[in-house]
Amino acid sequence: MDAARITPPRRLTVPVSGRFGAGDMAVLDFGDPKRPVDLIFVHANGFNAMTYRSLLAPLSGTLRIWAPDLRGHGLTRLPTDRGRRIGWADHRDDLAALLEVLQGPPVVLAGHSMGGTSSLLAAAERPDRVSRLVLMDPVIWNRAAHLAFHLPFFDQLPRRIPLYRNALKRRARFDSREAAMAAYRGRGAFKGWPDMMLADYLSDGLVEAGEGLTLACAPDWEASNYAAQGHDPWRALARVGRPVRILKAETGSTCRVSPDARRPHVEVDLVPEGTHFFPMLRPDLARDALFEAAV
């Protein structure tokens, strides 16, 4: 077996401070530490960077990759203020701060779902630090939906979002990792996941709490991410000024971006038979897209 596939990534801690509070961002560092970072990959809501280890590790023989845990996820320790939170400006600013500390040339910025959208928002703020983007089924609703999140009844909308309601119902505590593995295997969002990827998710997705374990991403924070849709990815898409490749799931996509001659810098590719979780279910396809963008 390729050593890159089994060598665990290094763990880094990056101090982050700003208007959303200060703390430490946890980052997985894949590849040769002597070379500049080539790629930053950002996880989806409710997950963590380690979830994607088996996707990213095979690339580490050629590329150096940073994979951060977003605020409220994994091992990152940053404040999670749910009150009056209207968008993902906190995730945007955290990623912009991460870009700021990098040495070397601009990097490829990539991500899945919320991680893809947050990457787009950050790149629009710091295009000088980004060479291109690869967004895997990013959360970009149609323009009318985004406008609705700014209307006076905005506070009532989250209750109508099934993902928000379901997140609040998630079981938060487990007696052991084995119990969590048994509860998740083959069910819901985890249907079809390889056991190794599910185990990687749980390795940083559960933290010790008393005599048991609890989710590192609290259900109400996961729900807050679903509810806080007041950011504007369409504006970011127009402003970013860098090549953007969107891989869009054929089934159940959260992305409403279509090919448009008015956006020549944006390429939209449909993933045949792909669901929102195609990076987990078809990692070779996702890996090829990252490799093509970074070399």
C-alpha positions as CSV (number, residue, x, y, z in Angstrom):
1,M,0.0,0.0,0.0
2,D,1.2,3.6,-0.8
3,A,2.7,5.0,2.4
4,A,0.9,8.3,1.8
5,R,-2.4,6.5,2.3
6,I,-1.5,5.2,5.7
7,T,0.7,7.9,7.1
8,P,-1.4,10.0,9.5
9,P,-1.4,13.8,8.8
10,R,0.3,16.1,11.2
11,R,-1.8,18.2,13.5
12,L,-1.3,22.0,13.6
13,T,-2.9,24.7,15.6
14,V,-3.4,28.1,14.1
15,P,-4.4,31.1,16.3
16,V,-7.4,33.0,14.9
17,S,-8.8,36.3,16.2
18,G,-11.3,38.8,14.8
19,R,-14.7,40.2,15.3
20,F,-16.2,36.8,16.0
21,G,-13.8,36.0,18.8
22,A,-10.4,34.5,19.3
23,G,-9.2,30.9,19.7
24,D,-7.3,28.1,18.0
25,M,-8.2,26.5,14.6
26,A,-7.2,22.9,14.3
27,V,-5.6,22.0,10.9
28,L,-4.5,18.6,9.4
29,D,-1.3,18.9,7.4
30,F,-0.8,16.3,4.7
31,G,2.3,16.0,2.5
32,D,5.9,17.3,2.6
33,P,6.1,20.0,5.4
34,K,9.1,21.5,3.6
35,R,7.0,22.6,0.5
36,P,4.4,25.4,0.4
37,V,0.8,24.5,0.9
38,D,-0.8,23.7,-2.5
39,L,-4.4,23.1,-1.4
40,I,-6.8,23.9,1.4
41,F,-9.8,21.6,1.7
42,V,-12.8,22.5,3.9
43,H,-15.3,20.1,5.3
44,A,-19.1,20.1,5.3
45,N,-21.5,21.1,8.1
46,G,-21.5,18.7,11.0
47,F,-18.3,16.9,9.9
48,N,-14.6,17.6,10.4
49,A,-11.3,17.6,8.5
50,M,-10.4,14.0,9.5
51,T,-13.6,12.7,7.8
52,Y,-11.9,13.3,4.4
53,R,-8.5,11.7,5.3
54,S,-8.9,8.8,2.9
55,L,-9.9,11.3,0.1
56,L,-6.9,13.6,0.7
57,A,-4.1,11.3,1.9
58,P,-3.4,9.7,-1.5
59,L,-2.7,13.2,-2.9
60,S,0.0,13.9,-0.2
61,G,2.7,12.2,-2.2
62,T,2.5,15.1,-4.7
63,L,0.7,17.9,-2.9
64,R,0.8,19.6,0.5
65,I,-2.7,20.0,1.8
66,W,-4.2,21.8,4.8
67,A,-7.6,20.7,6.0
68,P,-9.0,22.8,8.8
69,D,-11.8,22.1,11.3
70,L,-14.3,25.0,11.0
71,R,-15.5,26.9,14.0
72,G,-17.7,24.6,16.2
73,H,-16.4,21.4,14.6
74,G,-13.7,18.8,15.3
75,L,-10.8,20.0,17.4
76,T,-11.1,23.7,16.6
77,R,-11.7,25.9,19.7
78,L,-13.3,29.1,18.6
79,P,-16.4,30.8,20.1
80,T,-19.8,29.6,18.7
81,D,-22.2,32.5,19.2
82,R,-25.6,31.4,17.9
83,G,-27.4,34.6,18.9
84,R,-28.5,36.8,16.0
85,R,-26.2,34.8,13.6
86,I,-27.4,35.5,10.1
87,G,-24.8,34.0,7.8
88,W,-21.4,32.4,7.5
89,A,-19.3,35.5,7.9
90,D,-17.5,33.8,10.8
91,H,-16.4,30.8,8.7
92,R,-15.5,33.2,5.9
93,D,-13.3,35.3,8.2
94,D,-11.7,32.2,9.8
95,L,-10.6,30.9,6.4
96,A,-9.4,34.3,5.4
97,A,-7.2,34.4,8.5
98,L,-5.9,30.9,7.6
99,L,-5.0,32.2,4.1
100,E,-3.2,35.1,5.8
101,V,-0.7,32.9,7.7
102,L,0.3,30.9,4.6
103,Q,3.8,31.3,3.2
104,G,4.3,30.9,-0.6
105,P,2.2,31.4,-3.7
106,P,-1.6,31.5,-3.8
107,V,-3.3,28.1,-3.1
108,V,-6.2,26.1,-4.5
109,L,-9.2,26.6,-2.1
110,A,-11.6,23.7,-2.1
111,G,-14.5,22.4,0.0
112,H,-17.6,20.3,0.2
113,S,-21.1,21.7,0.9
114,M,-20.8,24.4,3.5
115,G,-17.0,24.1,3.2
116,G,-17.3,24.9,-0.5
117,T,-19.5,27.9,0.1
118,S,-17.3,29.2,2.9
119,S,-14.3,28.8,0.7
120,L,-16.0,30.9,-2.0
121,L,-16.8,33.7,0.5
122,A,-13.2,33.7,1.8
123,A,-11.7,33.8,-1.7
124,A,-13.9,36.8,-2.6
125,E,-12.3,38.6,0.4
126,R,-8.7,37.4,-0.3
127,P,-8.4,36.7,-4.0
128,D,-4.7,37.5,-3.8
129,R,-4.2,34.3,-1.8
130,V,-6.2,32.0,-4.0
131,S,-5.3,30.7,-7.4
132,R,-8.6,28.8,-8.1
133,L,-11.5,27.1,-6.4
134,V,-13.0,23.6,-6.5
135,L,-16.4,23.5,-4.9
136,M,-18.1,20.1,-4.3
137,D,-21.9,20.6,-4.3
138,P,-21.6,23.9,-2.4
139,V,-24.7,25.3,-0.7
140,I,-25.9,28.0,-3.1
141,W,-29.7,28.4,-3.2
142,N,-31.4,30.3,-6.0
143,R,-31.4,34.1,-5.8
144,A,-35.0,34.3,-4.6
145,A,-34.2,32.0,-1.7
146,H,-31.2,34.1,-0.7
147,L,-33.3,37.3,-0.8
148,A,-36.0,35.7,1.4
149,F,-33.4,35.2,4.2
150,H,-33.2,39.0,4.4
151,L,-37.0,39.6,4.7
152,P,-38.6,40.7,8.1
153,F,-39.9,37.2,8.8
154,F,-36.3,35.7,8.4
155,D,-36.3,34.5,12.0
156,Q,-39.3,32.2,11.2
157,L,-37.7,30.5,8.2
158,P,-35.3,28.1,10.0
159,R,-38.3,26.2,11.4
160,R,-39.3,25.4,7.8
161,I,-35.9,23.9,6.9
162,P,-36.0,20.1,7.4
163,L,-32.2,20.0,7.8
164,Y,-32.5,22.5,10.7
165,R,-35.2,20.5,12.5
166,N,-33.4,17.2,11.9
167,A,-30.1,18.6,13.2
168,L,-31.7,19.6,16.5
169,K,-33.0,16.0,16.9
170,R,-29.5,14.4,16.5
171,R,-28.4,12.2,19.3
172,A,-25.5,14.0,20.9
173,R,-24.1,11.4,23.5
174,F,-22.8,7.9,23.1
175,D,-21.3,5.4,25.6
176,S,-18.4,4.5,23.2
177,R,-17.1,5.0,19.6
178,E,-18.3,1.5,18.9
179,A,-21.9,2.4,19.9
180,A,-21.7,5.5,17.7
181,M,-20.4,3.4,14.8
182,A,-23.2,1.0,15.1
183,A,-25.8,3.8,15.3
184,Y,-24.5,5.6,12.1
185,R,-23.4,2.7,9.9
186,G,-25.6,2.5,6.8
187,R,-28.1,5.1,8.0
188,G,-29.2,8.6,6.9
189,A,-26.4,10.7,5.5
190,F,-23.9,7.9,6.3
191,K,-25.6,5.4,4.0
192,G,-23.0,3.8,1.7
193,W,-20.0,5.2,3.5
194,P,-16.9,3.0,3.8
195,D,-16.3,2.0,7.4
196,M,-12.9,3.6,7.3
197,M,-14.3,7.0,6.4
198,L,-17.0,6.7,9.1
199,A,-14.4,5.8,11.7
200,D,-12.3,8.8,10.6
201,Y,-15.4,11.1,11.1
202,L,-15.9,9.7,14.6
203,S,-12.2,10.0,15.5
204,D,-12.5,13.8,15.7
205,G,-16.3,14.0,15.7
206,L,-16.6,12.7,19.2
207,V,-15.0,14.2,22.4
208,E,-14.9,12.9,25.9
209,A,-17.7,14.2,28.2
210,G,-17.9,12.7,31.6
211,E,-18.3,8.9,31.3
212,G,-19.2,9.0,27.7
213,L,-18.7,10.8,24.4
214,T,-20.5,13.8,22.9
215,L,-20.5,15.2,19.4
216,A,-17.8,17.7,18.8
217,C,-20.2,19.7,16.6
218,A,-23.2,20.3,18.9
219,P,-26.6,19.7,17.3
220,D,-27.7,23.3,17.9
221,W,-24.5,24.6,16.2
222,E,-25.1,22.3,13.2
223,A,-28.7,23.6,13.1
224,S,-27.4,27.2,13.3
225,N,-25.3,26.7,10.2
226,Y,-28.4,25.5,8.3
227,A,-30.4,28.4,9.6
228,A,-27.8,31.2,9.0
229,Q,-28.2,31.7,5.3
230,G,-27.9,35.5,5.1
231,H,-24.6,35.5,3.3
232,D,-24.5,36.1,-0.4
233,P,-22.6,33.5,-2.4
234,W,-23.9,34.9,-5.7
235,R,-22.1,38.2,-5.0
236,A,-19.0,36.3,-4.0
237,L,-19.1,34.3,-7.2
238,A,-19.2,37.5,-9.2
239,R,-16.4,39.1,-7.3
240,V,-13.9,36.3,-6.8
241,G,-12.1,36.8,-10.1
242,R,-10.5,33.4,-10.0
243,P,-11.3,30.2,-12.0
244,V,-14.1,28.3,-10.2
245,R,-15.0,24.7,-10.8
246,I,-18.2,23.4,-9.3
247,L,-19.0,19.7,-9.2
248,K,-22.7,19.5,-8.8
249,A,-24.6,16.4,-7.6
250,E,-27.1,15.0,-10.1
251,T,-29.4,14.0,-7.2
252,G,-30.4,16.1,-4.2
253,S,-28.0,18.9,-5.0
254,T,-27.7,22.0,-2.8
255,C,-26.3,24.0,-5.6
256,R,-28.4,26.0,-8.0
257,V,-25.6,27.4,-10.1
258,S,-25.8,26.5,-13.8
259,P,-23.4,27.2,-16.7
260,D,-23.8,30.9,-17.8
261,A,-21.8,32.7,-20.5
262,R,-21.9,35.8,-18.3
263,R,-19.7,33.9,-15.8
264,P,-16.9,32.6,-18.0
265,H,-14.7,32.0,-15.0
266,V,-17.2,29.5,-13.5
267,E,-17.3,25.9,-14.8
268,V,-20.2,23.7,-13.7
269,D,-19.9,19.9,-14.1
270,L,-22.7,17.5,-13.2
271,V,-21.6,14.4,-11.3
272,P,-23.6,11.6,-13.0
273,E,-25.6,9.6,-10.4
274,G,-23.9,11.6,-7.7
275,T,-25.6,12.6,-4.5
276,H,-24.6,15.5,-2.2
277,F,-22.2,13.0,-0.5
278,F,-20.3,12.0,-3.6
279,P,-16.9,13.0,-2.1
280,M,-17.6,10.1,0.4
281,L,-19.1,7.7,-2.1
282,R,-17.0,8.5,-5.1
283,P,-13.7,9.7,-3.7
284,D,-11.7,8.9,-6.8
285,L,-13.8,11.4,-8.8
286,A,-13.4,14.1,-6.1
287,R,-9.7,13.4,-5.8
288,D,-9.1,13.7,-9.5
289,A,-10.8,17.1,-9.5
290,L,-8.5,18.3,-6.7
291,F,-5.4,17.0,-8.4
292,E,-6.2,18.5,-11.7
293,A,-6.7,21.9,-10.1
294,A,-3.5,21.8,-8.0
295,V,-0.9,20.6,-10.5
